[in-house]
Amino acid sequence: MGRVYLSTVAVGAIAAFVMSMFSSVALLGFFGFGTLAILGVDGLACLSRRPLA
């Protein structure tokens, strides 16, 4: 995976975390966007251990 891809996933995970805090659909948005943020960070952790192209 390239560095550009990893950086865009990081930006997406941060954006999902911020959206989870300010979502207008209460708990559904909190858990939905929060899960997206957690999966993004977890994906970054897995992908960053591989050699970059």
Secondary structure by P-SEA (a helix, b strand, c coil): ccaaaaaaaaaaaaaaaaaaacccccaaaaaaaaaaaaaaaaaaaaaaacccc
